[in-house]
């Protein structure tokens, strides 16, 4: 059972990371690099649609990750597991909640497009670093 949870956890991580990073990069490209402000509502509508998949995959990451913990006999005595869970619940989860709230409740006009784009710029680098740390912890289990 543990290996099945691990398999689905890895697939969920791939889905979550690819949806998160590709959407963010596309949005940053269209807004800041290309400075294409035409069709912003169409772009944002598409982004909202794909954010559903991002949040869904993140939910799967958490569920299958916790399934691995419970079915794999892992305990929080492992420092690598504690750090990994702390990053997921203390960093990734709050960011996903804020992202979901902003995308579905607030980001509906040009003023909020700019605020949201700055939010994405501010969290991108820390998100990548935290993701690399989690991957390191998962692979090397120091």
N, C-alpha and C positions, 0 to 999 in steps of 0.2 A: 504494500500500500504506500509506503514511504516513497518508493521510486516513481509511482504514478503521480503523487503530489509534486515531487521534484520536477517531473516532466512537464506538468501543466504550469508549475510555477515559472519555469524557464520560458515556456511559450508565452506566458502572460507578461513576463518582464520584457521580452522582445517586442510584443505588441504595444506595451505601455511606452517603452523608450522610443520606439520608432514613431509612434503617434505624437508623443510629446515633442521630440526633437524636430521632426520634419515639419510639424505645424508651426513651431516657434521660428525655425529658420526661414520658412516661407513667408511668414508674417513680417519678420524683420527685413527680409529682402524687399518685399513689396513696399514697405513703408519707409525704410531708412536708406537703403542702397539705391533702389530704382526710383524712389520717391514717386511712386505711382499711386496717387490719391483718387484716381478714377475708379469707379465700381467698388468703393470701400464697403458699401452695404452688402454687396454680393460676396465679397471676400470674407467679411465678418460672418455672414450667414453660413457660408461653407465651413468656416472655422468653428462656429458653434456646433454645427452638425458633427464634425469630427471630434470635438471635445467630448462628446458623449462616449465615443470609443476609448478615448484616453482615460476617462474616469472609470469606465467599465473594466478596462484592462488593469487599472490600478487596484480596483476592488478585488479582481481575481488574483493579483500578485499577493495581496494581503491574506486572502482566504487560503490560497494554496501554500503560502509561506508558513502560516500558522498551522496548517495541516501537516506540513513537514515537521514542525517542532513537536507536535503532539504524537504523531505516528512514528517519528524517528527516535523517540526516547531522548530528545535533546533537552537540556535543562539550561536555565539562565545562569548556571555556574560558569558556563563557557563565556569568557570575556568577549570573544569575537561575536557571539550571538547577541549578547547584551548591547554591544555597540551597533550592530546591524539593526536590531529592533528599535533602539533609541533613534537612529537616523530615520528609519521608516516612519515611526509614529511621532517623532519630535520635529522632523523637518519636511519629509515628503508629504505626509498626510495633511499638515496645515497648509502647505502650498497648494495642494490639489483642492482643498476646500475653498481657499481664497480664490483660486483660479476659476472653479466652478461657479462661485457666487458672482464674481466679476463678469464672466462670460455670459451667464444666463440672466442676470438681473440688471447689471449696470451698463455694460458696454453696448450701447444702442445709438450713440451719436458721436459726432466728430470729437467733442471734448473728451469723452470717455475712451475713444480710440487712442488718443495721445497718452492718456493716463495708463491705459492697459499696456500699450507698447513700451512705456518706460518701466512698468512692472516686469514685463518679459525680459527687457534688457537687464534689469537689476538682478533677476533671479537666475538667469541662464548660466553664468559662470559658477556660482555656488552649487547649482543643481548638478552640473557636470562633475565638479570635484566630489560632491557627496556621492554621486553615482559611482565614480571610480573607486572611492573608498569602500562602498558596499560590495562591489565586485571583488576587490582585493580581499576583503574579509571572507567572502563566500568561497573564493578559490584557495587561499592560503590558510585560512582558519588559524591565525597566529595565537 
